[in-house]
Amino acid sequence: MPERSTIATKFVVGDWTIEPAANRMFHLDQEVRLEPKVMRVLIYLAERQGDVVSRHDLETHVWSGMIVTDDAVTNAVIKLRKALGDNARNPRYIETIAKTGYRLIAETSAVETMTGKQQPGFGGRLERLWRKTLIAALGLLLGGSVLWWATAPEETQIPIAERVVDNAPVIAVMPLENLSADPEQEYFANGITEDLITDLSKLAGLRVVARNSVFAYKGSVETAVEIGSQLHARFLLMGSVRRAGEQLRINIRLIDAKDGSNRWAERYERKTTDIFRLQDEITNNVVSVLRVELSSGDRQRLIKDYATNIEAYDLFLRGLDHFGRRSGEASVLAKEFFEAAIAIAPNFARAYASLALAHTRAVFDGRGISRNESLAIAESLAKKAHQLDEKLPQVHFVSAEVAMYRGDYAAALDHVSRAIELKPSYADGYALSGWILHWAGRPAEGLHAIDKAIALNPRVPGVYLLVKGALYYELEQIAEATRLLEKAVEKNPNYNLVRVFLAAAYVANENLDDASWQVEEILALNPDFTLTYLEDVAPIRDPNYRDRFLRDLQRAGLSY
């Protein structure tokens, strides 16, 4: 058994003395407190001092057992860098290795052990035993608070006055619990949940809470009454999925969130090949219990093509799972799964539409091929999806994105309007409307659209905050723009466009120091980012707005 004296309770990184168990650091007379996950990132980087540590490694060792995106890692590193007083472009502590990960370049050494004895320098590395023991000790010290910090739902809410008033009943389809023996079947349970959300969102007589908001409660122990209150939903659809080979069991409950009572419950035992008809049956039962009157348009929108191959559908759900993680590696895997689904089922319209959307995402992400190539591929895939199923909301959504990037705002608005017509509770459709209207120079209309999106997605994703912040920046309401964009950066630290608008807003408010900081982070994430590139990907119609935007970014430190 190792000597207790080998376990360090303090260590030094550069000029800072670190106390991991207390989540704090000292430099001269300055004390800084770190969040538990941020401290664990520092510990792991210190143990690997001098080595390039990938984002995947950090996810594995710091967020063990949790599915996280690059955003969680980046946000932790940004907080750590700020705490250390580091500079992303000229680092003294943490070096960003573009599209790879991070490296701790400052020297490290242990200064105190649990026995209080001084330890010699580690030669740039902390001992493996110390790292494992310390992390375990932290887990015991912090208990459930560590898990809560990592998994707590987003807190961003919108004022009541901003909500869209609608007399239709509001329902939230909560993530179905995976009861399969294989925990990797989580993607399947998530996919079924998403499909139920989509089906119910097609009904004009219902208002359905968006996916982002309900998935924030995955694994939550909050009561139905509490969740309903927070999501402003009267009804919750909850349940579980068990998949074993070709057998499928789904338990479903419809709960009145006013008092937590069951309005309806059912257990389904089916073959996996019956999944599409089963989804329809659940949707129809919900409609019946809630006495939602279906129009002829509603009935048309609910008609499905049952010909999709179940193997292709399974690959498609795997693709959706990776697509939702928003990391570079996950995006590549998502494309591969969508392509595999299409190879098996060449008439699978949803797979074509999702693959097209993956390519439009690359327009701003800058991963792989050029903007024009990404758009060309996305456009071709969207046209194919349209030929296969013109009534698919996702087809018109991605077609709207392509048209927007092409600068064809009229076509973009036509497509997104059609998407919302086909799926009245399409929160992302309303958000995209706001985004198109921003680029088209119609910010007041854009605010109306994004508020509709927020009403359907009350836990407000970062991209919605970006759209609303950009609209306020366009209207020169800088204080509100800054507030929203700062929240957006907290939620999506990897999304450079958020930082671009925040830098511009800081300049507009003569906050040049913070603007410069954002530019440092932009260039750390993408050293090739320039105003020339931004002009190419940002389809701004109003020349006066475009000039103001680019001028503010030049003052922030971006160049051509």
Buried (B, 14 or more C-beta within 10 A) or exposed (E): EEEEEBBBBBBBBBBBBBBBBBBBBBBEEEEBEBBBBBBBBBBBBBBBBBBEBBBBBBBEBBBEEEBBBBBBBBBBBBBBBBBBBBBBBEBEBBBBEEEEBBBBBBBBBBBBBBEEEEBEEBEBBBBEEBBEBBBEBBBEBBEEEBBEEBBEBBEBEBEEEEBEEBEBBBBBBBBBBBBBEEEEBBBBBBBBBBBBBBBBBBBBBBBBBBBBBBBBBBEBEEEBBBBBEBBBBBBBBBBBBBBEEEEBBBBBBBBBBEEEEEBBEEEBEBEBBBBBEBBBBBBEBBBEEBEBEBEEBBEEBBEBBEEBBBEBBBBBBBBBBBBBBBBBBBBEBBBBBBBBBBEBBEBBBBBBBBBBBBBBBBBBBBBEEEBEEBBBBBBBBBBBBBEBBEBBBBBBBBBBBBBBBEEBBEBBBBBBBBBBBBBBBBBBBBBBBBBBBBBBBBBEBBBBBBBBBBBBBBBBBBBBBBBBBBBBBBBEBBEBBBBBBBBBBBBBBBBBBBBBBBBBBBBBBEBBEBBBBBBBBBBBBBEEBBBEBBBBBBBBEBEEBBEBBBEBBBBBBBEE
